Amino acid sequence: MCDKTMENYKPNMFQLQCLKALEIQIEEGKGYNEAEIGRKMQVNRSTISRCFKRYREEGFLEDKGFTRKGKEFLEYYKMIEADLYHYFASIGINEQQQRQAVTGMFDTADIDTIQKLCQKEKMHLKYESIGKNESKEITKMTYEQLCSSLKKGIYQVAFSIYRQGKDWQSLSMADQGFEKPAYLHLKGDKNYLELAVREMKAMTKGGAMLSGHIQTVKCRSSKDVLTDLPIQDKKIQIPFEDFEFEQLSETEITGQIQLFMTSSVGEKRMPESMATLILKI
């Protein structure tokens, strides 16, 4: 049998939901039970058996549940599904229609197309305009000016992390290393952006699944001060006052900050790299 990449076994949306149902069932201590999944999915057991057959044959499933390869496979496609939901929500598709839109895209488009689409959406923060003031509408804002216009509370905010250097309009691998959205905490005496660290996953052209996570983070403030940001309970807090702010229009404000991060891939620790985090307020 010829070698195939994990992408060759891309599930359709129904198959993905069946695999997710199996994952939940195992986590709940119910074991591998196709009949129970059939009842939950409202289909015959034979439909579930056919769904899982190819994944058993290719080593993703075993009698007791998922193999290690199967767990990585499911996590990868759950991430793809989540990115699609984020994309359709960001362009104004309401919750009732998101399911249909995600299913349609997931079932008909290849993974490369989906990832390019989601990455294109993440460029919506107008990175090419930030810091250049080419438009008369773009004006610098101080931290004090911004805080005076915002009420105390916790806000969900969109953000993206971009590479530095010649490839500065491309997303950094670190963009996958944090949960989205981020949470902006405005308490008056202490204001900060909170990011939750998550596992990064990527598939090589050869079909190997790579995973890793952010290990250390530093930020360079608007005053050119380098600060360590400890990871505690898988979260980091970036002081809000360390950002540089620009008002792109009456309703759109962005903040940016330079980050220095190390990460792991498998058992290897990657060297420190520099990236720019852009948030939309």
C-alpha positions as a Markdown table, in Angstrom:
| # | Residue | x | y | z |
|---|---|---|---|---|
| 1 | Met | 0.0 | 0.0 | 0.0 |
| 2 | Cys | 1.4 | 3.4 | -0.9 |
| 3 | Asp | 2.1 | 6.0 | 1.7 |
| 4 | Lys | -0.6 | 8.6 | 2.2 |
| 5 | Thr | -0.6 | 11.7 | 4.3 |
| 6 | Met | -3.1 | 12.3 | 7.1 |
| 7 | Glu | -4.8 | 14.8 | 4.8 |
| 8 | Asn | -5.8 | 11.9 | 2.5 |
| 9 | Tyr | -8.1 | 10.8 | 5.3 |
| 10 | Lys | -9.8 | 14.1 | 5.8 |
| 11 | Pro | -13.2 | 13.5 | 7.3 |
| 12 | Asn | -16.4 | 15.1 | 6.1 |
| 13 | Met | -18.4 | 17.0 | 8.7 |
| 14 | Phe | -20.6 | 14.0 | 9.6 |
| 15 | Gln | -17.5 | 11.8 | 10.2 |
| 16 | Leu | -15.9 | 14.5 | 12.3 |
| 17 | Gln | -18.9 | 14.8 | 14.5 |
| 18 | Cys | -19.0 | 11.0 | 14.9 |
| 19 | Leu | -15.3 | 11.0 | 16.0 |
| 20 | Lys | -16.0 | 13.9 | 18.4 |
| 21 | Ala | -18.9 | 12.0 | 19.8 |
| 22 | Leu | -16.6 | 8.9 | 20.3 |
| 23 | Glu | -14.1 | 11.2 | 22.1 |
| 24 | Ile | -16.7 | 12.5 | 24.5 |
| 25 | Gln | -18.1 | 9.0 | 25.1 |
| 26 | Ile | -14.6 | 7.7 | 26.0 |
| 27 | Glu | -13.9 | 10.7 | 28.3 |
| 28 | Glu | -17.2 | 9.9 | 30.1 |
| 29 | Gly | -16.0 | 6.4 | 30.7 |
| 30 | Lys | -18.5 | 4.7 | 28.4 |
| 31 | Gly | -15.8 | 3.1 | 26.2 |
| 32 | Tyr | -16.1 | 2.3 | 22.5 |
| 33 | Asn | -19.8 | 1.9 | 21.8 |
| 34 | Glu | -21.0 | 2.4 | 18.2 |
| 35 | Ala | -24.6 | 1.8 | 19.0 |
| 36 | Glu | -24.6 | 4.6 | 21.6 |
| 37 | Ile | -23.0 | 7.0 | 19.1 |
| 38 | Gly | -25.7 | 6.0 | 16.5 |
| 39 | Arg | -28.4 | 6.9 | 19.0 |
| 40 | Lys | -26.8 | 10.2 | 19.7 |
| 41 | Met | -26.3 | 11.0 | 16.0 |
| 42 | Gln | -29.7 | 9.6 | 15.2 |
| 43 | Val | -28.5 | 7.1 | 12.6 |
| 44 | Asn | -28.2 | 3.3 | 12.4 |
| 45 | Arg | -25.3 | 1.6 | 14.0 |
| 46 | Ser | -24.2 | 0.3 | 10.6 |
| 47 | Thr | -23.7 | 3.9 | 9.5 |
| 48 | Ile | -21.4 | 4.5 | 12.4 |
| 49 | Ser | -19.5 | 1.2 | 11.7 |
| 50 | Arg | -19.0 | 2.2 | 8.1 |
| 51 | Cys | -17.8 | 5.7 | 9.2 |
| 52 | Phe | -15.2 | 4.2 | 11.6 |
| 53 | Lys | -14.1 | 1.3 | 9.3 |
| 54 | Arg | -11.5 | 3.3 | 7.3 |
| 55 | Tyr | -10.1 | 4.9 | 10.5 |
| 56 | Arg | -9.6 | 1.5 | 12.1 |
| 57 | Glu | -8.0 | 0.1 | 9.0 |
| 58 | Glu | -5.5 | 3.0 | 8.8 |
| 59 | Gly | -4.6 | 2.9 | 12.5 |
| 60 | Phe | -6.5 | 5.9 | 13.8 |
| 61 | Leu | -8.9 | 3.8 | 15.9 |
| 62 | Glu | -8.5 | 0.6 | 17.9 |
| 63 | Asp | -10.8 | -1.6 | 20.0 |
| 64 | Lys | -10.5 | 0.7 | 23.1 |
| 65 | Gly | -10.7 | 4.0 | 21.2 |
| 66 | Phe | -8.2 | 6.3 | 19.6 |
| 67 | Thr | -4.6 | 5.5 | 18.9 |
| 68 | Arg | -2.0 | 8.2 | 19.4 |
| 69 | Lys | -2.1 | 9.0 | 15.7 |
| 70 | Gly | -5.9 | 9.1 | 15.9 |
| 71 | Lys | -5.9 | 11.6 | 18.8 |
| 72 | Glu | -3.6 | 13.9 | 16.9 |
| 73 | Phe | -5.7 | 13.5 | 13.8 |
| 74 | Leu | -8.9 | 14.5 | 15.6 |
| 75 | Glu | -7.3 | 17.4 | 17.4 |
| 76 | Tyr | -6.0 | 18.8 | 14.0 |
| 77 | Tyr | -9.4 | 18.7 | 12.3 |
| 78 | Lys | -11.2 | 20.1 | 15.4 |
| 79 | Met | -8.8 | 23.0 | 15.1 |
| 80 | Ile | -9.7 | 23.4 | 11.4 |
| 81 | Glu | -13.4 | 23.4 | 12.3 |
| 82 | Ala | -12.9 | 26.0 | 15.1 |
| 83 | Asp | -11.0 | 28.3 | 12.7 |
| 84 | Leu | -13.9 | 28.1 | 10.2 |
| 85 | Tyr | -16.4 | 29.0 | 12.9 |
| 86 | His | -14.2 | 32.0 | 13.8 |
| 87 | Tyr | -14.0 | 33.0 | 10.2 |
| 88 | Phe | -17.7 | 33.0 | 9.5 |
| 89 | Ala | -18.5 | 34.7 | 12.8 |
| 90 | Ser | -15.9 | 37.4 | 11.9 |
| 91 | Ile | -17.6 | 38.2 | 8.6 |
| 92 | Gly | -21.1 | 38.6 | 10.2 |
| 93 | Ile | -22.7 | 35.2 | 9.6 |
| 94 | Asn | -25.2 | 34.7 | 12.4 |
| 95 | Glu | -25.0 | 31.6 | 14.7 |
| 96 | Gln | -27.9 | 29.9 | 13.0 |
| 97 | Gln | -26.3 | 30.0 | 9.6 |
| 98 | Gln | -22.7 | 29.3 | 10.8 |
| 99 | Arg | -23.3 | 25.6 | 11.1 |
| 100 | Gln | -24.4 | 25.3 | 7.5 |
| 101 | Ala | -21.6 | 27.5 | 6.2 |
| 102 | Val | -18.9 | 25.6 | 8.1 |
| 103 | Thr | -20.3 | 22.3 | 7.0 |
| 104 | Gly | -20.4 | 23.4 | 3.4 |
| 105 | Met | -16.8 | 24.7 | 3.4 |
| 106 | Phe | -15.4 | 21.8 | 5.4 |
| 107 | Asp | -17.0 | 19.2 | 3.1 |
| 108 | Thr | -16.2 | 20.8 | -0.3 |
| 109 | Ala | -12.8 | 22.6 | 0.2 |
| 110 | Asp | -9.4 | 21.1 | 0.6 |
| 111 | Ile | -7.5 | 21.9 | 3.8 |
| 112 | Asp | -5.0 | 24.2 | 2.1 |
| 113 | Thr | -7.8 | 26.4 | 0.8 |
| 114 | Ile | -9.5 | 26.5 | 4.2 |
| 115 | Gln | -6.3 | 27.5 | 5.9 |
| 116 | Lys | -5.6 | 30.2 | 3.4 |
| 117 | Leu | -9.1 | 31.5 | 3.8 |
| 118 | Cys | -8.9 | 31.7 | 7.5 |
| 119 | Gln | -5.4 | 33.3 | 7.4 |
| 120 | Lys | -6.7 | 35.9 | 5.0 |
| 121 | Glu | -9.4 | 36.8 | 7.5 |
| 122 | Lys | -6.8 | 37.2 | 10.2 |
| 123 | Met | -5.1 | 39.9 | 8.1 |
| 124 | His | -8.2 | 42.2 | 8.6 |
| 125 | Leu | -6.3 | 44.2 | 11.2 |
| 126 | Lys | -4.8 | 46.3 | 8.4 |
| 127 | Tyr | -1.2 | 45.5 | 9.4 |
| 128 | Glu | 0.2 | 47.3 | 6.4 |
| 129 | Ser | -1.2 | 50.7 | 7.6 |
| 130 | Ile | -0.2 | 50.4 | 11.3 |
| 131 | Gly | 2.7 | 52.5 | 12.3 |
| 132 | Lys | 3.0 | 54.3 | 9.0 |
| 133 | Asn | 0.3 | 57.0 | 9.2 |
| 134 | Glu | -0.2 | 57.0 | 5.5 |
| 135 | Ser | -3.8 | 57.9 | 5.8 |
| 136 | Lys | -5.0 | 61.1 | 7.4 |
| 137 | Glu | -7.6 | 59.1 | 9.3 |
| 138 | Ile | -4.8 | 57.3 | 11.2 |
| 139 | Thr | -3.7 | 59.1 | 14.4 |
| 140 | Lys | -1.5 | 58.1 | 17.3 |
| 141 | Met | -3.2 | 57.6 | 20.7 |
| 142 | Thr | -1.7 | 57.6 | 24.1 |
| 143 | Tyr | -2.5 | 55.0 | 26.7 |
| 144 | Glu | -4.1 | 57.6 | 28.9 |
| 145 | Gln | -6.4 | 58.9 | 26.0 |
| 146 | Leu | -7.5 | 55.4 | 25.2 |
| 147 | Cys | -8.2 | 54.4 | 28.8 |
| 148 | Ser | -10.2 | 57.6 | 29.4 |
| 149 | Ser | -12.6 | 56.5 | 26.6 |
| 150 | Leu | -13.1 | 52.9 | 27.8 |
| 151 | Lys | -15.2 | 51.7 | 30.7 |
| 152 | Lys | -13.9 | 49.3 | 33.3 |
| 153 | Gly | -14.6 | 45.7 | 32.6 |
| 154 | Ile | -13.4 | 42.7 | 30.6 |
| 155 | Tyr | -13.6 | 42.8 | 26.8 |
| 156 | Gln | -13.1 | 40.1 | 24.2 |
| 157 | Val | -10.6 | 41.4 | 21.6 |
| 158 | Ala | -9.4 | 40.1 | 18.2 |
| 159 | Phe | -5.7 | 39.8 | 17.7 |
| 160 | Ser | -3.1 | 38.4 | 15.3 |
| 161 | Ile | 0.6 | 37.7 | 15.6 |
| 162 | Tyr | 2.8 | 38.6 | 12.6 |
| 163 | Arg | 6.3 | 37.6 | 11.5 |
| 164 | Gln | 9.1 | 40.2 | 11.6 |
| 165 | Gly | 11.4 | 41.1 | 8.7 |
| 166 | Lys | 10.8 | 40.7 | 5.0 |
| 167 | Asp | 7.8 | 38.4 | 5.5 |
| 168 | Trp | 6.1 | 40.8 | 7.9 |
| 169 | Gln | 2.6 | 40.5 | 6.3 |
| 170 | Ser | 2.5 | 36.7 | 7.0 |
| 171 | Leu | 1.2 | 35.3 | 10.3 |
| 172 | Ser | 3.7 | 33.9 | 12.7 |
| 173 | Met | 3.5 | 30.3 | 13.8 |
| 174 | Ala | 3.0 | 31.8 | 17.2 |
| 175 | Asp | -0.4 | 33.0 | 16.1 |
| 176 | Gln | -1.6 | 29.4 | 16.5 |
| 177 | Gly | -0.1 | 29.2 | 20.0 |
| 178 | Phe | -2.8 | 31.2 | 21.8 |
| 179 | Glu | -6.5 | 30.8 | 22.2 |
| 180 | Lys | -8.7 | 33.3 | 20.4 |
| 181 | Pro | -10.2 | 35.8 | 21.3 |
| 182 | Ala | -8.0 | 37.4 | 23.9 |
| 183 | Tyr | -9.4 | 39.2 | 27.0 |
| 184 | Leu | -8.7 | 42.8 | 27.8 |
| 185 | His | -9.0 | 43.4 | 31.6 |
| 186 | Leu | -9.6 | 47.1 | 32.5 |
| 187 | Lys | -9.6 | 47.5 | 36.2 |
| 188 | Gly | -8.3 | 51.0 | 36.5 |
| 189 | Asp | -5.3 | 50.3 | 38.7 |
| 190 | Lys | -4.1 | 47.3 | 36.6 |
| 191 | Asn | -5.0 | 46.9 | 32.9 |
| 192 | Tyr | -3.7 | 44.0 | 30.9 |
| 193 | Leu | -4.3 | 41.8 | 27.9 |
| 194 | Glu | -4.6 | 38.1 | 28.8 |
| 195 | Leu | -3.7 | 35.4 | 26.4 |
| 196 | Ala | -4.3 | 31.7 | 27.0 |
| 197 | Val | -1.6 | 29.4 | 25.7 |
| 198 | Arg | -2.7 | 26.4 | 23.6 |
| 199 | Glu | -0.9 | 23.6 | 21.7 |
| 200 | Met | 0.2 | 24.4 | 18.2 |
| 201 | Lys | -0.3 | 21.8 | 15.5 |
| 202 | Ala | 0.8 | 21.6 | 11.9 |
| 203 | Met | 1.0 | 19.0 | 9.2 |
| 204 | Thr | 4.2 | 18.7 | 7.2 |
| 205 | Lys | 4.1 | 18.0 | 3.4 |
| 206 | Gly | 5.1 | 14.5 | 4.2 |
| 207 | Gly | 2.1 | 13.9 | 6.4 |
| 208 | Ala | 3.7 | 14.1 | 9.8 |
| 209 | Met | 1.9 | 15.8 | 12.6 |
| 210 | Leu | 4.0 | 18.3 | 14.5 |
| 211 | Ser | 2.9 | 19.8 | 17.8 |
| 212 | Gly | 4.4 | 22.2 | 20.3 |
| 213 | His | 3.7 | 25.1 | 22.6 |
| 214 | Ile | 5.0 | 28.5 | 23.5 |
| 215 | Gln | 7.5 | 28.2 | 26.3 |
| 216 | Thr | 8.7 | 31.7 | 27.1 |
| 217 | Val | 7.4 | 35.2 | 26.3 |
| 218 | Lys | 8.9 | 38.7 | 26.6 |
| 219 | Cys | 7.5 | 42.0 | 25.4 |
| 220 | Arg | 9.2 | 45.2 | 24.4 |
| 221 | Ser | 7.2 | 48.2 | 25.6 |
| 222 | Ser | 6.5 | 51.4 | 23.8 |
| 223 | Lys | 9.3 | 52.8 | 26.0 |
| 224 | Asp | 11.7 | 50.2 | 24.7 |
| 225 | Val | 11.8 | 48.2 | 27.9 |
| 226 | Leu | 12.0 | 44.4 | 27.7 |
| 227 | Thr | 9.8 | 42.6 | 30.2 |
| 228 | Asp | 9.5 | 38.9 | 31.0 |
| 229 | Leu | 5.9 | 37.6 | 30.8 |
| 230 | Pro | 5.6 | 34.5 | 33.0 |
| 231 | Ile | 3.2 | 31.8 | 31.9 |
| 232 | Gln | 1.0 | 30.9 | 34.9 |
| 233 | Asp | -1.9 | 28.5 | 34.6 |
| 234 | Lys | -1.3 | 28.5 | 30.8 |
| 235 | Lys | -1.9 | 32.3 | 30.6 |
| 236 | Ile | 0.2 | 35.4 | 30.2 |
| 237 | Gln | -0.7 | 39.0 | 31.0 |
| 238 | Ile | 0.7 | 41.8 | 28.8 |
| 239 | Pro | 0.5 | 45.2 | 30.4 |
| 240 | Phe | -1.9 | 47.3 | 28.4 |
| 241 | Glu | 0.2 | 50.4 | 28.9 |
| 242 | Asp | 3.1 | 48.8 | 27.0 |
| 243 | Phe | 1.2 | 48.8 | 23.7 |
| 244 | Glu | 1.4 | 51.5 | 21.0 |
| 245 | Phe | -2.1 | 52.7 | 19.9 |
| 246 | Glu | -3.4 | 54.1 | 16.6 |
| 247 | Gln | -6.9 | 55.2 | 15.7 |
| 248 | Leu | -7.7 | 54.1 | 12.2 |
| 249 | Ser | -11.2 | 55.6 | 12.1 |
| 250 | Glu | -13.9 | 56.8 | 14.5 |
| 251 | Thr | -14.7 | 53.2 | 15.4 |
| 252 | Glu | -11.5 | 51.3 | 14.9 |
| 253 | Ile | -8.5 | 51.4 | 17.2 |
| 254 | Thr | -5.5 | 49.1 | 17.1 |
| 255 | Gly | -2.7 | 48.3 | 19.5 |
| 256 | Gln | 0.6 | 46.7 | 18.7 |
| 257 | Ile | 3.5 | 45.3 | 20.7 |
| 258 | Gln | 6.7 | 43.4 | 19.9 |
| 259 | Leu | 7.0 | 39.9 | 21.4 |
| 260 | Phe | 10.0 | 37.6 | 21.8 |
| 261 | Met | 9.1 | 33.9 | 22.2 |
| 262 | Thr | 10.6 | 30.5 | 22.4 |
| 263 | Ser | 8.6 | 27.4 | 21.6 |
| 264 | Ser | 9.0 | 23.6 | 21.4 |
| 265 | Val | 8.3 | 21.3 | 18.5 |
| 266 | Gly | 8.3 | 17.7 | 19.6 |
| 267 | Glu | 11.2 | 17.4 | 22.1 |
| 268 | Lys | 13.2 | 20.2 | 20.4 |
| 269 | Arg | 13.2 | 23.8 | 21.7 |
| 270 | Met | 13.2 | 26.4 | 19.0 |
| 271 | Pro | 15.4 | 29.5 | 19.3 |
| 272 | Glu | 13.9 | 32.8 | 20.4 |
| 273 | Ser | 12.0 | 34.5 | 17.6 |
| 274 | Met | 10.5 | 38.0 | 17.3 |
| 275 | Ala | 6.9 | 38.8 | 16.2 |
| 276 | Thr | 4.4 | 41.6 | 16.4 |
| 277 | Leu | 1.1 | 41.2 | 18.1 |
| 278 | Ile | -1.7 | 43.4 | 16.7 |
| 279 | Leu | -5.0 | 43.7 | 18.6 |
| 280 | Lys | -8.2 | 45.4 | 17.5 |
| 281 | Ile | -10.2 | 47.3 | 20.1 |
